[in-house]
Amino acid sequence: MIPLLIPYPDIDPVLVQIGPFAIRWYALAYIAGLIIGWRIMRRVCQQPPAILSPEKIDDFLLWAALGVILGGRLGYVLFYKPSYFFHDPVAILTLWEGGMSFHGGLLGVVTAILAFAWRNHVNPFMLSDLVAIVAPIGLFFGRIANFINGELWGRPTDVPWAMIFPRGGPIPRHPSQLYQAFFEGVLLFLLMLAVWKLSDGRRRPALLTGVFCMGYGVARIVGEIFREPDSFLGFLWGPITMGMLLSVPVFLFGLILVVLAASRPALPQH
């Protein structure tokens, strides 16, 4: 039986092009994630326990952007295509073609947080907790950019909402980018808001960071079940993919942070 397909909305990855200058949806996704996350952090940082002023959050935006972009790209290069970029190092700079690793971006942001916290004499986990609240926003826009680029498509399927991706062959596939946008973006953001508003998590440094790491680890592993493994890697062992493998230590690290944060006394209300 031929499955009922939803036509893939073949959107031009380039929004506007004037001569050699092009504005791409991929770049706008990262910009949107950073700006919206920054605005929310400015509001959240003023609620107790207030550790940074909105002006300091403004300063941190540049650090975070560099961490995301440099870490995400280098992570992709090292984790997924080291031999390709070794033979063509200039290709590392072609960010507009896609190819960013969340796990590399996470390491980049961690580095930025540690450096910024040290320079401003604040608890790095209290800063990372603020970042953890808004990180799902960037993940959401990043997955939408993957969908627009027609990359990182899903595995073959006969579900009614299957799509045929231009670069994925004539096979109906899961729109796994949208699944991941929902799990890693929408659901994880709602979870972070719930922990922030409905618990004393804001007064337990590292707890929100741990919840984010655990939530992302689970969301990414679930998303990988529907996502086609990268063709140059395939499955590592049985059904295990590189995305699953890299998410396990993220989850375990988050679990350790949650246990440690919950075992310590909460900070005072004011």
C-alpha positions in Angstrom: 0.0 0.0 0.0 1.3 3.4 -0.9 1.5 5.6 2.2 -0.2 9.0 2.4 2.6 11.5 2.1 2.9 15.1 3.3 4.7 17.1 0.6 8.1 18.3 1.9 7.9 22.2 1.8 11.0 22.7 -0.3 12.1 26.0 1.2 15.1 27.8 -0.3 17.9 27.6 2.4 18.8 31.2 1.3 16.2 33.8 2.5 17.7 36.8 0.7 20.7 37.0 -1.7 22.2 40.2 -3.0 25.2 39.5 -5.2 27.6 37.4 -3.2 25.9 38.3 0.1 23.3 35.8 1.3 21.2 35.6 4.4 20.5 31.9 5.1 17.8 30.4 7.3 20.5 28.4 9.1 22.2 31.5 10.3 18.9 33.1 11.3 18.0 30.1 13.4 21.2 30.5 15.5 20.7 34.3 15.7 17.0 33.8 16.8 18.0 31.3 19.4 20.7 33.5 20.9 18.6 36.7 20.9 15.5 35.1 22.4 17.5 33.2 24.9 19.4 36.4 25.8 16.2 38.4 26.4 14.8 35.7 28.6 18.0 35.4 30.6 17.9 39.2 31.2 14.5 38.8 32.9 15.3 35.7 34.8 18.6 36.9 36.2 16.8 39.6 38.1 14.7 37.1 40.1 16.2 35.8 43.3 18.8 34.6 43.7 20.0 37.4 41.5 23.7 36.7 40.6 24.2 38.8 37.5 22.8 42.1 36.3 21.1 42.4 32.9 24.2 44.3 31.7 26.4 41.3 32.6 24.1 39.1 30.7 24.5 41.4 27.7 28.3 40.9 28.0 27.8 37.1 28.3 25.9 36.9 25.0 29.1 37.3 22.9 30.9 34.6 24.9 27.9 32.3 24.5 27.7 32.9 20.8 31.4 32.1 20.3 31.1 29.0 22.4 28.1 27.7 20.5 29.5 28.4 17.0 33.1 27.4 17.5 32.3 24.5 19.8 29.5 23.3 17.6 31.6 23.3 14.4 34.7 21.9 15.9 32.6 19.2 17.6 31.1 18.2 14.2 34.6 18.1 12.7 36.1 16.0 15.4 33.2 13.7 16.3 31.7 13.1 12.8 34.0 13.9 9.9 37.6 14.1 11.1 39.2 12.5 8.0 37.2 14.7 5.6 38.2 17.9 7.2 41.7 16.8 7.6 42.0 16.5 3.9 40.1 19.7 3.2 40.6 22.1 6.2 39.1 25.1 4.4 35.7 23.3 4.5 35.7 23.8 8.3 34.7 27.4 7.5 31.7 26.6 5.4 29.2 26.9 8.2 26.4 27.9 5.8 26.3 24.3 4.5 25.3 22.9 7.8 27.3 20.6 10.1 27.1 21.6 13.7 27.3 19.3 16.7 25.2 19.9 19.8 27.7 18.0 21.9 30.5 20.2 20.6 28.4 23.3 21.1 27.7 22.1 24.7 31.5 21.9 25.4 32.0 25.3 23.8 29.3 26.9 26.0 30.7 25.2 29.1 34.1 26.7 28.3 32.5 30.1 27.9 30.5 29.8 31.2 33.6 28.8 33.1 35.7 31.6 31.7 33.0 34.2 32.2 32.1 33.1 35.7 35.8 33.1 36.7 36.2 36.6 35.3 33.1 37.9 37.1 33.6 36.0 40.3 30.3 34.1 40.3 29.4 30.5 40.8 29.6 28.9 37.4 26.7 26.5 38.1 24.4 29.5 38.9 25.3 30.9 35.5 24.9 27.6 33.8 21.5 27.2 35.4 20.4 30.4 33.6 21.8 29.1 30.3 20.1 25.7 30.8 16.6 27.4 31.0 17.0 29.0 27.6 19.2 26.4 25.8 16.1 24.5 24.4 15.1 27.6 22.5 18.3 27.4 20.5 17.9 23.7 20.0 14.3 24.2 18.6 15.5 26.8 16.0 18.5 24.6 15.1 16.3 21.6 14.3 13.9 23.8 12.3 17.0 25.0 10.3 17.9 21.3 9.7 14.4 20.7 8.4 14.6 23.8 6.0 18.0 22.6 4.8 16.6 19.2 4.1 19.3 17.5 6.1 19.4 15.0 9.0 16.2 13.4 7.8 14.5 10.4 9.3 14.5 6.7 8.7 12.2 5.1 6.1 8.6 4.8 7.3 5.0 4.3 6.1 3.4 6.6 8.6 0.8 9.0 7.1 3.0 12.1 7.8 6.1 10.7 6.0 8.0 13.0 3.7 10.3 12.5 0.7 13.3 14.7 1.2 15.1 16.0 -1.9 18.5 14.7 -0.9 17.1 11.6 0.9 16.2 9.5 -2.2 12.7 8.5 -3.3 11.9 6.9 0.0 9.2 8.2 2.5 10.9 9.1 5.7 10.2 10.4 9.2 10.5 14.2 9.5 12.7 13.5 12.5 14.0 17.1 12.6 10.5 18.2 13.6 10.3 15.4 16.2 13.6 16.6 17.6 12.5 20.2 17.6 9.5 19.2 19.7 11.3 16.9 22.1 14.6 18.9 22.5 13.0 22.3 22.1 9.4 22.6 23.2 9.1 19.8 25.8 12.5 20.4 27.3 11.9 24.2 27.6 8.6 23.5 29.4 10.4 21.1 31.7 13.0 23.7 32.5 10.4 26.4 33.2 8.5 24.0 35.5 11.6 23.2 37.5 12.4 26.9 37.7 9.0 28.1 38.7 7.5 25.2 40.7 10.4 24.0 42.7 13.3 25.4 44.7 15.7 24.5 41.8 16.7 28.1 41.3 18.2 28.0 44.9 20.1 24.8 44.3 23.1 25.6 42.0 23.7 23.0 39.3 20.2 21.4 39.7 18.8 23.1 36.6 21.9 22.3 34.7 21.6 18.7 35.6 17.9 18.5 34.7 18.7 20.0 31.3 21.5 17.5 30.6 19.3 14.6 31.6 16.4 15.9 29.6 18.5 16.5 26.6 20.1 13.1 26.8 16.7 11.3 26.9 15.2 13.5 24.2 18.2 13.0 21.8 18.3 9.3 22.3 14.5 9.1 21.5 15.0 11.3 18.5 17.8 9.1 17.2 15.4 6.2 17.1 13.6 7.9 14.2 16.6 9.7 12.6 18.7 8.1 9.8 22.3 7.7 11.0 24.8 9.8 9.2 25.8 7.9 6.0 29.5 8.2 6.7 29.1 6.6 10.1 26.0 4.4 10.0 25.2 2.4 13.1 28.1 1.9 15.6 26.9 -1.3 17.3 23.5 -2.8 16.6 21.0 0.0 16.8 23.4 2.4 18.5 24.2 5.6 16.7 26.9 8.3 17.4 24.2 10.6 18.7 23.0 8.1 21.2 26.6 7.3 22.3 27.5 10.9 22.9 24.2 11.5 24.8 24.9 8.9 27.5 27.7 10.8 29.2 25.6 14.0 29.0 22.8 12.2 30.8 25.0 10.7 33.4 26.7 14.0 34.1 23.3 15.6 34.5 22.3 12.8 36.9 25.4 13.4 39.1 24.7 17.2 39.2 21.0 16.6 40.2 22.0 14.2 43.0 24.7 16.5 44.3 22.5 19.6 44.1 19.6 17.9 45.9 21.9 16.7 48.7 23.0 20.3 49.6 21.0 22.8 51.5 19.1 25.3 49.3 20.3 28.9 49.2 18.2 31.4 51.3 15.2 33.0 49.7 16.8 36.5 49.6 
